[in-house]
């Protein structure tokens, strides 16, 4: 077991979150958390993209009306954008590796992940609508669209805002 070398006061964390970490240590931790989020997002995106790509080769693909085909093309484009956004932080990391830019990388990658969540939300909502529209009817597809949109907004936007506004549970450690 080795001990960490002593740090000067200028290296200690000045945040009041109970953590004693340098800016580089915080960047390393935040980068690892971002990578975990990207892994989950990438899996979901791969499943949706695979589904969309397989749809075009199904015999009933030609049964789609013009609206459904247009929606399908938009969804394929969203799937491509989601994939590109999910891979961007990894590409940036590779390009910046060894240049001591991890805090900048984490800040920019976090913004890209937020943008990717918007694209994945739109993709998920759109795929839900397409499936319901094609298998049931347009009205049911629109109901599915609104329902999925409400669910995404409630869970991805409203709930985190509500949680931020509430006091933390006593004894809970820092995030």
C-alpha positions in Angstrom: 0.0 0.0 0.0 1.4 3.4 -1.0 0.3 6.7 0.2 -0.5 9.6 -2.1 2.1 12.4 -2.1 1.1 15.4 -0.1 -0.8 18.1 -2.0 -0.4 21.8 -1.7 -3.3 23.9 -0.6 -3.6 25.2 -4.2 -4.4 21.7 -5.4 -7.2 20.9 -2.9 -10.7 21.0 -4.1 -12.6 24.1 -3.2 -16.1 22.7 -3.8 -18.3 22.3 -0.8 -19.6 18.8 -1.7 -17.6 16.9 0.9 -15.1 15.6 -1.6 -11.4 16.1 -1.3 -10.2 15.9 -4.9 -8.2 18.0 -7.3 -9.6 19.3 -10.5 -7.9 16.4 -12.4 -9.2 13.8 -10.0 -12.7 15.3 -10.4 -12.3 15.2 -14.2 -11.2 11.6 -14.1 -14.2 10.6 -11.9 -16.6 12.6 -14.1 -15.1 11.1 -17.3 -15.7 7.6 -15.9 -19.3 8.5 -15.1 -19.8 9.9 -18.6 -18.4 6.7 -20.1 -20.9 4.6 -18.1 -23.8 6.8 -19.4 -22.5 6.5 -22.9 -22.4 2.7 -22.6 -26.1 2.6 -21.7 -27.1 5.2 -24.4 -25.1 3.3 -27.0 -26.8 0.0 -26.3 -30.2 1.6 -26.6 -29.3 3.4 -29.8 -27.8 0.2 -31.3 -31.1 -1.7 -30.6 -33.2 1.1 -32.1 -30.9 1.4 -35.1 -30.8 -2.3 -35.7 -34.6 -2.4 -35.6 -34.9 0.5 -38.1 -32.3 -1.1 -40.5 -34.2 -4.4 -40.4 -37.5 -2.8 -41.1 -36.5 -1.8 -44.6 -35.9 -5.4 -45.5 -39.2 -6.7 -44.3 -41.9 -7.7 -46.9 -44.5 -5.3 -45.4 -42.1 -2.3 -45.7 -43.8 -1.5 -49.0 -47.2 -1.3 -47.2 -46.1 1.8 -45.4 -47.8 5.0 -46.6 -45.9 8.2 -47.5 -46.1 9.6 -44.0 -44.7 6.4 -42.5 -41.9 6.2 -45.0 -41.0 9.9 -44.4 -41.0 9.3 -40.6 -38.9 6.2 -41.1 -36.2 8.2 -43.0 -36.2 10.9 -40.3 -35.8 8.2 -37.7 -32.9 6.6 -39.6 -31.2 10.0 -39.7 -31.8 10.5 -36.0 -30.3 7.1 -35.3 -27.2 8.1 -37.3 -26.9 11.4 -35.4 -27.3 9.6 -32.1 -24.6 7.2 -33.0 -22.2 9.9 -34.1 -22.9 12.0 -30.9 -22.3 8.9 -28.7 -19.0 8.3 -30.3 -17.8 11.9 -30.4 -16.5 12.0 -26.8 -14.5 8.9 -27.4 -13.0 10.3 -30.5 -12.3 13.5 -28.7 -10.6 11.6 -25.9 -8.4 9.8 -28.4 -7.4 13.0 -30.1 -6.7 14.8 -26.8 -5.1 11.9 -25.0 -1.9 13.0 -23.3 -2.5 16.7 -23.8 -3.7 17.3 -20.2 -7.2 18.6 -21.4 -9.4 16.2 -19.5 -11.4 18.9 -17.6 -12.2 20.6 -21.0 -13.0 17.2 -22.5 -15.4 16.3 -19.7 -17.1 19.7 -19.9 -17.6 19.4 -23.7 -18.5 15.7 -23.6 -21.2 16.4 -21.0 -22.8 18.8 -23.4 -22.6 16.3 -26.2 -24.2 13.6 -24.0 -27.1 16.0 -23.1 -27.6 16.7 -26.8 -27.5 13.0 -27.5 -30.2 12.4 -24.9 -32.4 14.8 -26.8 -31.8 13.0 -30.0 -32.3 9.5 -28.4 -35.5 10.8 -26.8 -36.8 12.0 -30.2 -35.7 8.7 -31.8 -37.4 6.6 -29.1 -40.6 8.6 -29.3 -40.6 8.5 -33.1 -40.0 4.7 -33.3 -42.9 4.2 -30.8 -45.1 6.3 -33.0 -44.1 4.5 -36.2 -44.7 1.1 -34.8 -48.1 2.0 -33.4 -49.1 4.0 -36.5 -48.2 1.1 -38.8 -49.7 -1.7 -36.7 -52.8 0.0 -35.4 -53.7 3.3 -37.0 -52.7 7.0 -37.2 -54.8 8.0 -34.2 -53.2 5.4 -32.0 -49.8 6.4 -33.4 -50.5 10.0 -32.3 -51.6 8.9 -28.9 -48.4 6.8 -28.6 -46.4 9.9 -29.7 -47.9 12.1 -27.0 -47.7 9.4 -24.3 -44.0 8.7 -25.0 -43.3 12.5 -25.2 -45.0 13.1 -21.8 -43.1 10.1 -20.3 -39.7 11.3 -21.6 -40.3 14.9 -20.4 -41.6 13.7 -17.0 -38.7 11.3 -16.3 -35.8 13.0 -18.1 -36.6 16.7 -17.3 -39.3 17.2 -14.7 -38.2 14.5 -12.2 -34.6 15.6 -12.0 -35.7 19.3 -11.6 -38.0 18.2 -8.7 -35.2 16.2 -7.1 -32.8 19.2 -7.4 -35.3 21.4 -5.6 -35.8 19.0 -2.6 -33.4 18.8 0.3 -31.1 15.9 0.3 -31.8 12.9 2.4 -29.9 13.1 5.7 -26.8 10.9 5.7 -26.6 10.7 2.0 -23.1 11.2 0.7 -22.1 13.5 -2.2 -22.8 12.5 -5.8 
